Amino acid sequence: AAAHAAGASSLRLAEETEQFNLVAFSLVSLARVEAATGRAEECRSHALRALELAETLGIGSIRVYGLSVLGLLELGLGRTSEALAPLERLATVVDEIGLREPGVVQWRSDLIEAQVLAGRHDAARASLAVLEEEAARTERAWAGGAAARCRGMVAAASFEPVFEEAMRLQEAFPFERARTQLRLGERLRREQ
């Protein structure tokens, strides 16, 4: 609730002062909170408005944030195919601009989750290899935890220790830790 209120305040101030770059950033920030909390209509509206501004103003970073938000929203709603579309477009954009820091825009684990859920395991493993390389290079706890969660999702067997490693690395990231617990629970249920 506090993040949503701060995002709405940021958007209002940016609009009042006609700082359109900040309007776009405020929109994607607000949309990310809305995606995480399941506010689908608001999220789509804010993300699409941000993407329009990004196109008009030529702000490539907002395009990255906007596509990641739309992917996260659809993934959270359980709409795997709809999640894949913006996340796959995002993969192309990220390759074009050379964004190699996984913590700047936290999206690649969403792509991997969507690929696994869609049964595209080879694509998920290829995406995971990129995330693992980025995590190793940057030594960021968030990236390491996200990579471990994704490894647990693609593991053929002995997946529980991998998920436990993810949760250990995600101690400071409660939202990510909750996602990992969800994916572990799904695996345990499938394995009975």
N, CA, C and O of each residue as an XYZ file, in Angstrom:
768
protein
N       0.833     -1.198      0.000
C       0.000      0.000      0.000
C       0.874      1.256      0.000
O       0.583      2.227     -0.698
N       1.954      1.222      0.797
C       2.842      2.391      0.856
C       3.538      2.613     -0.485
O       3.689      3.754     -0.920
N       3.959      1.541     -1.138
C       4.618      1.673     -2.446
C       3.646      2.221     -3.484
O       4.022      3.051     -4.312
N       2.403      1.763     -3.442
C       1.407      2.256     -4.391
C       1.135      3.739     -4.154
O       1.050      4.515     -5.106
N       0.999      4.131     -2.900
C       0.767      5.541     -2.575
C       1.937      6.411     -3.020
O       1.733      7.496     -3.564
N       3.160      5.940     -2.790
C       4.346      6.697     -3.209
C       4.403      6.816     -4.730
O       4.736      7.876     -5.260
N       4.080      5.736     -5.427
C       4.068      5.774     -6.890
C       3.022      6.735     -7.431
O       3.288      7.483     -8.372
N       1.836      6.716     -6.837
C       0.771      7.632     -7.264
C       1.162      9.077     -7.003
O       0.892      9.953     -7.825
N       1.794      9.330     -5.869
C       2.264     10.681     -5.543
C       3.345     11.131     -6.517
O       3.335     12.274     -6.975
N       4.256     10.254     -6.826
C       5.316     10.563     -7.783
C       4.724     10.905     -9.147
O       5.150     11.863     -9.791
N       3.752     10.128     -9.580
C       3.100     10.380    -10.861
C       2.407     11.737    -10.856
O       2.544     12.507    -11.806
N       1.674     12.030     -9.804
C       0.960     13.301     -9.718
C       1.931     14.478     -9.789
O       1.696     15.435    -10.527
N       3.024     14.409     -9.022
C       4.000     15.502     -9.020
C       4.681     15.662    -10.380
O       4.903     16.783    -10.839
N       5.009     14.550    -11.017
C       5.653     14.616    -12.331
C       4.715     15.222    -13.365
O       5.143     16.001    -14.218
N       3.423     14.863    -13.290
C       2.449     15.438    -14.224
C       2.260     16.930    -13.965
O       2.207     17.725    -14.903
N       2.159     17.306    -12.700
C       1.955     18.712    -12.358
C       3.121     19.587    -12.809
O       2.921     20.741    -13.187
N       4.313     19.055    -12.772
C       5.494     19.824    -13.158
C       5.895     19.586    -14.617
O       6.907     20.105    -15.088
N       5.087     18.796    -15.321
C       5.293     18.506    -16.744
C       6.687     17.962    -17.037
O       7.317     18.331    -18.029
N       7.152     17.090    -16.169
C       8.428     16.399    -16.372
C       8.102     15.015    -16.934
O       7.962     14.040    -16.196
N       7.985     14.959    -18.253
C       7.417     13.777    -18.901
C       8.309     12.539    -18.809
O       7.800     11.418    -18.805
N       9.615     12.718    -18.734
C      10.483     11.563    -18.487
C      10.144     10.942    -17.132
O      10.076      9.721    -16.992
N       9.931     11.812    -16.130
C       9.572     11.319    -14.799
C       8.150     10.764    -14.767
O       7.860      9.849    -13.996
N       7.268     11.307    -15.594
C       5.920     10.753    -15.704
C       6.018      9.299    -16.167
O       5.383      8.409    -15.600
N       6.822      9.076    -17.204
C       6.972      7.719    -17.741
C       7.554      6.775    -16.688
O       7.067      5.658    -16.515
N       8.590      7.221    -15.990
C       9.197      6.368    -14.972
C       8.226      6.121    -13.819
O       8.151      5.006    -13.302
N       7.487      7.146    -13.414
C       6.497      6.976    -12.345
C       5.410      5.987    -12.762
O       4.950      5.179    -11.955
N       5.008      6.059    -14.025
C       3.984      5.134    -14.520
C       4.436      3.684    -14.439
O       3.680      2.822    -13.991
N       5.679      3.405    -14.874
C       6.137      2.002    -14.831
C       6.391      1.547    -13.399
O       6.197      0.376    -13.074
N       6.821      2.462    -12.549
C       7.023      2.101    -11.141
C       5.689      1.755    -10.485
O       5.579      0.758     -9.772
N       4.694      2.572    -10.728
C       3.356      2.324    -10.194
C       2.793      1.028    -10.786
O       2.178      0.236    -10.074
N       3.003      0.815    -12.080
C       2.498     -0.390    -12.740
C       3.146     -1.653    -12.169
O       2.495     -2.694    -12.076
N       4.413     -1.568    -11.788
C       5.081     -2.749    -11.210
C       4.423     -3.144     -9.887
O       4.207     -4.328     -9.629
N       4.107     -2.157     -9.054
C       3.408     -2.446     -7.798
C       2.035     -3.046     -8.109
O       1.603     -3.991     -7.450
N       1.364     -2.502     -9.099
C       0.035     -3.002     -9.472
C       0.122     -4.421    -10.035
O      -0.760     -5.243     -9.785
N       1.177     -4.710    -10.793
C       1.356     -6.072    -11.313
C       1.544     -7.050    -10.164
O       0.959     -8.133    -10.159
N       2.356     -6.667     -9.200
C       2.651     -7.548     -8.076
C       1.441     -7.759     -7.173
O       1.366     -8.759     -6.460
N       0.499     -6.829     -7.198
C      -0.670     -6.937     -6.335
C      -1.938     -7.325     -7.109
O      -3.035     -7.314     -6.551
N      -1.785     -7.664     -8.382
C      -2.912     -8.156     -9.165
C      -3.904     -7.108     -9.620
O      -5.045     -7.445     -9.935
N      -3.511     -5.865     -9.663
C      -4.400     -4.792    -10.141
C      -4.246     -4.686    -11.659
O      -3.617     -3.762    -12.177
N      -4.832     -5.650    -12.349
C      -4.577     -5.841    -13.775
C      -4.950     -4.632    -14.626
O      -4.138     -4.175    -15.431
N      -6.140     -4.115    -14.466
C      -6.593     -3.011    -15.319
C      -5.731     -1.767    -15.130
O      -5.315     -1.140    -16.104
N      -5.466     -1.414    -13.881
C      -4.625     -0.251    -13.604
C      -3.216     -0.457    -14.139
O      -2.626      0.444    -14.734
N      -2.684     -1.655    -13.918
C      -1.326     -1.964    -14.359
C      -1.198     -1.816    -15.869
O      -0.293     -1.141    -16.359
N      -2.106     -2.447    -16.600
C      -2.042     -2.361    -18.066
C      -2.150     -0.919    -18.534
O      -1.406     -0.489    -19.416
N      -3.068     -0.179    -17.948
C      -3.261      1.221    -18.332
C      -1.984      2.033    -18.114
O      -1.548      2.766    -19.002
N      -1.399      1.899    -16.945
C      -0.181      2.657    -16.628
C       1.005      2.207    -17.471
O       1.770      3.038    -17.961
N       1.161      0.897    -17.644
C       2.299      0.384    -18.429
C       2.177      0.806    -19.889
O       3.163      1.221    -20.498
N       0.977      0.703    -20.452
C       0.805      1.079    -21.859
C       0.988      2.575    -22.065
O       1.547      2.999    -23.077
N       0.528      3.367    -21.125
C       0.761      4.820    -21.216
C       2.258      5.119    -21.147
O       2.755      5.967    -21.888
N       2.970      4.434    -20.272
C       4.420      4.620    -20.166
C       5.107      4.222    -21.469
O       6.022      4.907    -21.924
N       4.671      3.122    -22.067
C       5.263      2.678    -23.329
C       5.005      3.676    -24.447
O       5.868      3.895    -25.297
N       3.827      4.277    -24.452
C       3.539      5.331    -25.444
C       4.467      6.520    -25.251
O       5.015      7.051    -26.217
N       4.642      6.935    -24.009
C       5.567      8.039    -23.727
C       6.997      7.675    -24.112
O       7.731      8.503    -24.651
N       7.381      6.458    -23.837
C       8.733      6.015    -24.185
C       8.963      6.122    -25.683
O      10.027      6.546    -26.133
N       7.955      5.732    -26.443
C       8.058      5.814    -27.906
C       8.127      7.266    -28.358
O       8.957      7.621    -29.194
N       7.259      8.102    -27.808
C       7.212      9.516    -28.180
C       8.492     10.244    -27.806
O       9.021     11.030    -28.593
N       8.991      9.980    -26.597
C      10.148     10.706    -26.075
C      11.482     10.010    -26.377
O      12.549     10.574    -26.137
N      11.411      8.788    -26.902
C      12.633      8.047    -27.194
C      13.370      7.576    -25.953
O      14.597      7.650    -25.891
N      12.627      7.089    -24.960
C      13.225      6.626    -23.703
C      13.276      5.101    -23.713
O      12.304      4.441    -23.345
N      14.398      4.548    -24.130
C      14.541      3.100    -24.236
C      14.388      2.366    -22.924
O      13.846      1.261    -22.890
N      14.856      2.963    -21.847
C      14.783      2.267    -20.555
C      13.336      2.054    -20.122
O      13.024      1.039    -19.499
N      12.457      2.985    -20.437
C      11.048      2.828    -20.071
C      10.427      1.681    -20.860
O       9.556      0.974    -20.354
N      10.870      1.499    -22.085
C      10.401      0.361    -22.880
C      10.753     -0.952    -22.172
O       9.933     -1.868    -22.110
N      11.966     -1.035    -21.645
C      12.400     -2.232    -20.919
C      11.534     -2.434    -19.680
O      11.019     -3.528    -19.452
N      11.375     -1.385    -18.881
C      10.554     -1.498    -17.669
C       9.105     -1.853    -18.006
O       8.509     -2.716    -17.362
N       8.547     -1.193    -19.006
C       7.146     -1.424    -19.366
C       6.872     -2.849    -19.804
O       5.891     -3.455    -19.375
N       7.733     -3.389    -20.657
C       7.546     -4.770    -21.113
C       7.710     -5.752    -19.951
O       6.990     -6.747    -19.870
N       8.657     -5.470    -19.053
C       8.846     -6.372    -17.915
C       7.617     -6.371    -17.012
O       7.222     -7.417    -16.498
N       7.022     -5.216    -16.822
C       5.823     -5.103    -15.978
C       4.664     -5.888    -16.587
O       3.955     -6.605    -15.880
N       4.474     -5.752    -17.896
C       3.375     -6.480    -18.535
C       3.594     -7.994    -18.440
O       2.638     -8.746    -18.252
N       4.834     -8.438    -18.566
C       5.128     -9.862    -18.412
C       4.866    -10.345    -17.000
O       4.267    -11.402    -16.802
N       5.315     -9.569    -16.010
C       5.080     -9.929    -14.614
C       3.593    -10.010    -14.306
O       3.147    -10.937    -13.629
N       2.833     -9.057    -14.794
C       1.390     -9.061    -14.559
C       0.755    -10.348    -15.093
O       0.038    -11.037    -14.367
N       1.017    -10.662    -16.345
C       0.396    -11.834    -16.960
C       0.861    -13.125    -16.291
O       0.080    -14.063    -16.132
N       2.123    -13.169    -15.904
C       2.636    -14.341    -15.198
C       1.890    -14.516    -13.876
O       1.488    -15.626    -13.525
N       1.708    -13.420    -13.151
C       0.996    -13.467    -11.876
C      -0.464    -13.862    -12.023
O      -1.051    -14.452    -11.116
N      -1.049    -13.533    -13.172
C      -2.448    -13.896    -13.435
C      -2.579    -15.321    -13.965
O      -3.687    -15.802    -14.200
N      -1.444    -15.993    -14.153
C      -1.472    -17.361    -14.656
C      -1.718    -17.447    -16.147
O      -2.136    -18.492    -16.647
N      -1.467    -16.373    -16.860
C      -1.681    -16.323    -18.312
C      -0.311    -16.432    -19.006
O       0.272    -15.440    -19.443
N       0.167    -17.665    -19.085
C       1.527    -17.924    -19.536
C       1.793    -17.410    -20.947
O       2.803    -16.745    -21.176
N       0.914    -17.704    -21.887
C       1.129    -17.251    -23.270
C       1.178    -15.737    -23.348
O       2.000    -15.168    -24.066
N       0.292    -15.090    -22.606
C       0.262    -13.634    -22.605
C       1.495    -13.055    -21.930
O       1.922    -11.949    -22.263
N       2.072    -13.788    -20.985
C       3.307    -13.342    -20.334
C       4.496    -13.479    -21.271
O       5.384    -12.627    -21.276
N       4.520    -14.536    -22.057
C       5.649    -14.776    -22.948
C       5.811    -13.676    -23.993
O       6.937    -13.301    -24.319
N       4.719    -13.161    -24.517
C       4.806    -12.186    -25.612
C       5.647    -10.960    -25.226
O       6.626    -10.677    -25.917
N       5.315    -10.221    -24.160
C       6.150     -9.055    -23.840
C       7.543     -9.437    -23.355
O       8.503     -8.702    -23.590
N       7.664    -10.580    -22.680
C       8.974    -10.978    -22.156
C       9.920    -11.395    -23.284
O      11.120    -11.126    -23.215
N       9.396    -12.039    -24.306
C      10.238    -12.389    -25.454
C      10.624    -11.147    -26.248
O      11.748    -11.049    -26.739
N       9.697    -10.196    -26.378
C      10.055     -8.918    -27.011
C      11.131     -8.214    -26.201
O      12.054     -7.619    -26.757
N      11.004     -8.289    -24.893
C      11.974     -7.668    -24.001
C      13.355     -8.296    -24.175
O      14.363     -7.590    -24.155
N      13.408     -9.604    -24.343
C      14.698    -10.273    -24.546
C      15.409     -9.709    -25.768
O      16.627     -9.530    -25.755
N      14.657     -9.431    -26.811
C      15.236     -8.846    -28.019
C      15.729     -7.430    -27.753
O      16.826     -7.062    -28.174
N      14.922     -6.637    -27.057
C      15.301     -5.254    -26.738
C      16.560     -5.221    -25.886
O      17.473     -4.437    -26.145
N      16.607     -6.071    -24.873
C      17.758     -6.115    -23.962
C      19.030     -6.500    -24.719
O      20.101     -5.945    -24.475
N      18.899     -7.456    -25.640
C      20.061     -7.833    -26.452
C      20.522     -6.665    -27.318
O      21.721     -6.441    -27.487
N      19.560     -5.923    -27.866
C      19.902     -4.779    -28.724
C      20.645     -3.689    -27.956
O      21.599     -3.107    -28.471
N      20.214     -3.411    -26.734
C      20.835     -2.311    -25.986
C      21.985     -2.775    -25.101
O      22.717     -1.955    -24.546
N      22.146     -4.099    -24.967
C      23.274     -4.630    -24.213
C      23.141     -4.521    -22.703
O      24.144     -4.371    -22.005
N      21.918     -4.594    -22.189
C      21.697     -4.548    -20.742
C      22.092     -5.896    -20.143
O      21.438     -6.906    -20.403
N      23.149     -5.915    -19.350
C      23.689     -7.166    -18.803
C      23.704     -7.179    -17.278
O      24.314     -8.065    -16.680
N      23.053     -6.226    -16.646
C      22.973     -6.165    -15.185
C      21.588     -6.661    -14.779
O      20.606     -5.944    -14.973
N      21.482     -7.867    -14.220
C      20.170     -8.461    -13.950
C      19.346     -7.746    -12.892
O      18.128     -7.923    -12.845
N      19.968     -6.951    -12.051
C      19.226     -6.280    -10.992
C      18.611     -4.954    -11.407
O      17.770     -4.413    -10.689
N      19.015     -4.421    -12.556
C      18.467     -3.130    -12.999
C      16.990     -3.284    -13.317
O      16.154     -2.548    -12.794
N      16.674     -4.236    -14.170
C      15.290     -4.598    -14.468
C      15.216     -6.104    -14.254
O      15.847     -6.879    -14.973
N      14.454     -6.496    -13.276
C      14.420     -7.911    -12.862
C      13.344     -8.641    -13.663
O      12.194     -8.750    -13.238
N      13.749     -9.137    -14.832
C      12.776     -9.716    -15.752
C      13.107    -11.119    -16.236
O      12.200    -11.899    -16.527
N      14.394    -11.454    -16.328
C      14.749    -12.714    -16.991
C      14.178    -13.930    -16.257
O      13.814    -14.917    -16.896
N      14.097    -13.873    -14.941
C      13.505    -15.008    -14.214
C      12.022    -15.152    -14.548
O      11.496    -16.265    -14.544
N      11.343    -14.044    -14.838
C       9.943    -14.114    -15.263
C       9.837    -14.839    -16.602
O       8.951    -15.671    -16.798
N      10.750    -14.514    -17.525
C      10.774    -15.189    -18.821
C      10.988    -16.691    -18.630
O      10.297    -17.503    -19.246
N      11.935    -17.055    -17.786
C      12.236    -18.472    -17.560
C      11.024    -19.183    -16.951
O      10.669    -20.281    -17.378
N      10.396    -18.565    -15.968
C       9.206    -19.169    -15.361
C       8.120    -19.373    -16.407
O       7.496    -20.433    -16.457
N       7.892    -18.370    -17.236
C       6.864    -18.490    -18.281
C       7.228    -19.590    -19.270
O       6.358    -20.346    -19.704
N       8.499    -19.687    -19.630
C       8.925    -20.735    -20.556
C       8.708    -22.117    -19.945
O       8.232    -23.026    -20.625
N       9.052    -22.283    -18.676
C       8.841    -23.572    -18.012
C       7.358    -23.899    -17.966
O       6.957    -25.013    -18.302
N       6.545    -22.946    -17.556
C       5.106    -23.182    -17.441
C       4.466    -23.488    -18.785
O       3.451    -24.182    -18.852
N       5.064    -22.963    -19.869
C       4.560    -23.235    -21.217
C       5.115    -24.540    -21.784
O       4.784    -24.921    -22.906
N       5.961    -25.226    -21.009
C       6.543    -26.481    -21.471
C       7.695    -26.304    -22.435
O       8.070    -27.244    -23.137
N       8.259    -25.112    -22.478
C       9.374    -24.816    -23.380
C      10.685    -24.936    -22.596
O      11.375    -23.945    -22.356
N      11.006    -26.147    -22.211
C      12.131    -26.398    -21.308
C      13.485    -26.090    -21.933
O      14.380    -25.605    -21.240
N      13.657    -26.358    -23.213
C      14.942    -26.040    -23.851
C      15.175    -24.534    -23.866
O      16.279    -24.068    -23.585
N      14.140    -23.784    -24.192
C      14.250    -22.319    -24.184
C      14.522    -21.819    -22.764
O      15.316    -20.900    -22.566
N      13.860    -22.429    -21.778
C      14.071    -22.038    -20.376
C      15.508    -22.296    -19.952
O      16.110    -21.470    -19.266
N      16.059    -23.426    -20.353
C      17.453    -23.726    -19.999
C      18.415    -22.736    -20.655
O      19.393    -22.318    -20.034
N      18.145    -22.363    -21.893
C      18.995    -21.375    -22.580
C      18.914    -20.019    -21.877
O      19.935    -19.361    -21.682
N      17.717    -19.603    -21.500
C      17.546    -18.337    -20.778
C      18.197    -18.402    -19.407
O      18.792    -17.428    -18.945
N      18.081    -19.557    -18.758
C      18.688    -19.743    -17.446
C      20.211    -19.643    -17.531
O      20.841    -19.095    -16.626
N      20.800    -20.154    -18.586
C      22.257    -20.056    -18.752
C      22.696    -18.595    -18.781
O      23.737    -18.247    -18.225
N      21.914    -17.751    -19.419
C      22.232    -16.315    -19.464
C      22.101    -15.711    -18.071
O      22.986    -14.977    -17.629
N      21.000    -16.014    -17.371
C      20.805    -15.469    -16.026
C      21.896    -15.946    -15.079
O      22.393    -15.164    -14.269
N      22.273    -17.211    -15.167
C      23.332    -17.722    -14.288
C      24.661    -17.027    -14.563
O      25.412    -16.729    -13.634
N      24.950    -16.770    -15.824
C      26.190    -16.055    -16.172
C      26.150    -14.643    -15.599
O      27.133    -14.170    -15.031
N      25.012    -13.976    -15.750
C      24.877    -12.619    -15.210
C      24.991    -12.620    -13.686
O      25.634    -11.746    -13.106
N      24.368    -13.598    -13.047
C      24.414    -13.695    -11.585
C      25.841    -13.938    -11.107
O      26.284    -13.329    -10.133
N      26.553    -14.814    -11.782
C      27.937    -15.108    -11.391
C      28.829    -13.885    -11.599
O      29.679    -13.579    -10.763
N      28.628    -13.188    -12.719
C      29.461    -12.022    -13.031
C      29.219    -10.878    -12.054
O      30.166    -10.217    -11.627
N      27.975    -10.643    -11.701
C      27.649     -9.499    -10.842
C      27.700     -9.835     -9.357
O      27.840     -8.944     -8.520
N      27.588    -11.121     -9.031
C      27.566    -11.580     -7.640
C      26.458    -10.920     -6.822
O      26.639    -10.653     -5.634
N      25.336    -10.662     -7.440
C      24.194    -10.054     -6.769
C      23.316    -11.146     -6.143
O      23.019    -12.153     -6.787
N      22.911    -10.944     -4.905
C      22.081    -11.929     -4.204
C      20.741    -12.120     -4.902
O      20.251    -13.244     -5.008
N      20.138    -11.016     -5.383
C      18.851    -11.156     -6.058
C      18.986    -12.077     -7.264
O      18.191    -13.001     -7.435
N      19.985    -11.829     -8.094
C      20.162    -12.617     -9.313
C      20.489    -14.073     -8.979
O      19.987    -14.986     -9.635
N      21.312    -14.290     -7.980
C      21.634    -15.659     -7.574
C      20.414    -16.408     -7.083
O      20.222    -17.578     -7.415
N      19.580    -15.736     -6.289
C      18.359    -16.363     -5.798
C      17.367    -16.648     -6.911
O      16.735    -17.704     -6.931
N      17.230    -15.709     -7.836
C      16.314    -15.905     -8.967
C      16.795    -17.058     -9.840
O      15.997    -17.883    -10.285
N      18.106    -17.110    -10.083
C      18.661    -18.196    -10.892
C      18.440    -19.542    -10.197
O      18.094    -20.526    -10.850
N      18.635    -19.589     -8.893
C      18.416    -20.840     -8.156
C      16.951    -21.272     -8.238
O      16.668    -22.455     -8.425
N      16.018    -20.326     -8.100
C      14.595    -20.672     -8.229
C      14.334    -21.287     -9.606
O      13.659    -22.309     -9.724
N      14.871    -20.660    -10.622
C      14.654    -21.157    -11.982
C      15.323    -22.512    -12.196
O      14.781    -23.363    -12.900
N      16.500    -22.720    -11.594
C      17.151    -24.032    -11.663
C      16.256    -25.096    -11.038
O      16.151    -26.210    -11.551
N      15.609    -24.740     -9.922
C      14.684    -25.671     -9.281
C      13.494    -25.998    -10.165
O      12.975    -27.114    -10.129
N      13.065    -25.035    -10.952
C      11.923    -25.264    -11.836
C      12.277    -26.179    -13.001
O      11.431    -26.949    -13.458
N      13.517    -26.107    -13.490
C      13.898    -26.932    -14.646
C      14.565    -28.243    -14.244
O      14.763    -29.113    -15.092
N      14.913    -28.402    -12.971
C      15.612    -29.618    -12.520
C      14.737    -30.846    -12.732
O      13.543    -30.838    -12.435
N      15.353    -31.894    -13.250
C      14.622    -33.139    -13.454
C      14.396    -33.867    -12.128
O      13.361    -34.503    -11.930
N      15.371    -33.770    -11.226
C      15.286    -34.432     -9.920
C      16.104    -33.621     -8.926
O      16.811    -32.688     -9.306
N      16.004    -33.979     -7.657
C      16.755    -33.294     -6.592
C      16.571    -31.778     -6.643
O      17.536    -31.020     -6.546
N      15.337    -31.358     -6.796
C      15.039    -29.935     -6.917
C      14.927    -29.224     -5.570
O      15.140    -28.013     -5.500
N      14.598    -29.948     -4.498
C      14.383    -29.304     -3.201
C      15.609    -28.553     -2.683
O      15.454    -27.421     -2.225
N      16.820    -29.119     -2.730
C      17.985    -28.365     -2.261
C      18.228    -27.078     -3.069
O      18.721    -26.083     -2.538
N      17.877    -27.117     -4.343
C      18.062    -25.926     -5.183
C      17.098    -24.834     -4.739
O      17.487    -23.671     -4.635
N      15.852    -25.193     -4.477
C      14.882    -24.216     -3.982
C      15.296    -23.689     -2.609
O      15.126    -22.503     -2.322
N      15.839    -24.567     -1.757
C      16.309    -24.119     -0.442
C      17.448    -23.109     -0.581
O      17.512    -22.131      0.165
N      18.345    -23.351     -1.540
C      19.414    -22.380     -1.811
C      18.824    -21.042     -2.245
O      19.279    -19.986     -1.806
N      17.815    -21.089     -3.104
C      17.161    -19.865     -3.564
C      16.581    -19.087     -2.387
O      16.766    -17.874     -2.288
N      15.884    -19.780     -1.505
C      15.272    -19.096     -0.358
C      16.319    -18.510      0.577
O      16.110    -17.445      1.157
N      17.440    -19.199      0.724
C      18.526    -18.658      1.548
C      19.057    -17.354      0.934
O      19.289    -16.377      1.645
N      19.244    -17.350     -0.376
C      19.752    -16.154     -1.054
C      18.727    -15.021     -1.081
O      19.087    -13.852     -1.219
N      17.454    -15.374     -0.950
C      16.387    -14.382     -1.046
C      15.888    -13.903      0.308
O      14.812    -13.314      0.403
N      16.652    -14.148      1.337
C      16.252    -13.747      2.691
C      15.876    -12.262      2.749
O      14.932    -11.893      3.449
N      16.589    -11.429      2.038
C      16.332     -9.976      2.060
C      15.302     -9.544      1.022
O      15.032     -8.351      0.888
N      14.722    -10.494      0.284
C      13.785    -10.181     -0.794
C      12.489    -10.959     -0.578
O      12.288    -11.993     -1.216
N      11.610    -10.492      0.301
C      10.431    -11.281      0.679
C       9.510    -11.629     -0.493
O       8.944    -12.721     -0.525
N       9.355    -10.720     -1.449
C       8.487    -11.012     -2.593
C       9.078    -12.160     -3.411
O       8.355    -13.076     -3.802
N      10.370    -12.119     -3.669
C      11.029    -13.177     -4.435
C      11.018    -14.492     -3.670
O      10.827    -15.559     -4.255
N      11.220    -14.410     -2.379
C      11.188    -15.625     -1.542
C       9.799    -16.261     -1.594
O       9.682    -17.484     -1.675
N       8.761    -15.451     -1.547
C       7.393    -15.974     -1.640
C       7.152    -16.641     -2.997
O       6.492    -17.677     -3.075
N       7.684    -16.048     -4.051
C       7.554    -16.661     -5.380
C       8.265    -18.019     -5.402
O       7.760    -18.983     -5.979
N       9.417    -18.082     -4.782
C      10.160    -19.337     -4.733
C       9.375    -20.384     -3.955
O       9.304    -21.538     -4.375
N       8.788    -19.999     -2.830
C       7.984    -20.938     -2.050
C       6.789    -21.439     -2.870
O       6.429    -22.614     -2.792
N       6.186    -20.559     -3.643
C       5.069    -20.949     -4.505
C       5.523    -21.991     -5.522
O       4.875    -23.024     -5.689
N       6.630    -21.719     -6.195
C       7.119    -22.655     -7.222
C       7.553    -23.982     -6.602
O       7.338    -25.036     -7.200
N       8.156    -23.947     -5.419
C       8.508    -25.179     -4.730
C       7.247    -25.966     -4.386
O       7.192    -27.177     -4.599
N       6.245    -25.290     -3.862
C       4.987    -25.954     -3.539
C       4.356    -26.609     -4.753
O       3.824    -27.716     -4.666
N       4.417    -25.915     -5.898
C       3.876    -26.498     -7.134
C       4.644    -27.761     -7.529
O       4.049    -28.763     -7.926
N       5.961    -27.700     -7.416
C       6.780    -28.887     -7.752
C       6.463    -30.038     -6.812
O       6.296    -31.174     -7.255
N       6.379    -29.754     -5.516
C       6.077    -30.815     -4.543
C       4.704    -31.424     -4.827
O       4.538    -32.640     -4.733
N       3.743    -30.612     -5.164
C       2.405    -31.123     -5.466
C       2.442    -32.018     -6.709
O       1.847    -33.095     -6.719
N       3.140    -31.572     -7.752
C       3.233    -32.389     -8.976
C       3.939    -33.720     -8.715
O       3.576    -34.749     -9.283
N       4.950    -33.683     -7.848
C       5.713    -34.904     -7.546
C       5.001    -35.762     -6.501
O       5.430    -36.880     -6.217
N       3.924    -35.246     -5.935
C       3.121    -35.914     -4.909
C       3.948    -36.261     -3.699
O       3.428    -36.830     -2.738
